[in-house]
Amino acid sequence: MFAVLLIGCGVSLAQTAPDCSQCAKWNEPQTPFQIYGNTYYVGPHGLSVILIASNHGLVLIDGALAESAAGIAESIKTLGYDIHDVKLILNTHVHMDHAGGLAALQKMSGARVLTSPWSAAVLKSGGVAKDDPQYGDIRGIEPVAKVGTVKDGETLHVGPIAVTAHFTPGHTAGGVSWTWKSCEGDRCYAMVYADSVTAVSRDGYKFADNRALLAGFEKSFRFLETVPCDVLMTPHPEASEFWERVDGGKREALSDPGGCKQLAADGRGALKMRLGDEGR
């Protein structure tokens, strides 16, 4: 069982920055490594950042914390690649633990940053969206340059790399999951970097009052239940038991075709519990 952890939304730049008691632990160093084929882990230990490599350029997904950016760039270098070869930076959702490093990484690389329209508005302005369930509880992000938008189901290309966007709202209104194929010889895996599907909020917020987000969660669960899924990765590695699979020491242990369905089941169960608590 996995651990469960609209443009015009309005963005606050001036809110008081809350403390982040988990940030130091999230940002603990992690030696970069190959996940499978041309897919690599380049984030800190507690926050996933994924690199997809080709001879025609690199794709980076997520940016962890603002203080993670230098380490991410160094991890890319350690693997023998150059941050300046990153052509696209993609994002799952715009919270500071997954988008905080994007401004610095974009400056280092000069890459285009792409995500959903709702999330792109937050990236451009910085801060935290006022309609975000966690508004007031999390730090804002720095504004990001060269931000563009993708459509739901759109496939992006960098040389032979083809990454498809899947809008998976709920955790935020603009969440995006990403899929691609990575191959070793004739064996190709369907790679899924699934956005968070947890109903987390500030005190007093009720998901039951937001029909759009509830419909978004359902859309996200259906995506996870139906997408081809050989290797599952998540922004918080523990949500998909990623380290347990990696630490098993066997490459085949990373493949878990039932992982996406299990993530959906856990998310459904947690949301049902949350809604029950809200009704008390």
ABEGO torsion letter per residue (X at the ends): XBBBXXBGAEBBAABBBBBBAAAAAAABBBBBBBABEABBBABBAABBBBBBBBAAEBBBBEAEBAAAAAAAAAAAAAAGBBAAABABBBBABABAAAAAAAAAAAAAAGBBBBBBAAAAAAAAAEEBBAABAABGABBBBBBBBGBBBBBBGBBBBBEABBBBBBBBBGABAABBBBBBBBBBEABBBBBBBBBBABBBBBBGBBAAABAAAAAAAAAAAAAAAABBBABBBBABAAAAGAAAAAAAGBAAAABBAAAAAAAAAAAAAAAAAAAAAAAX
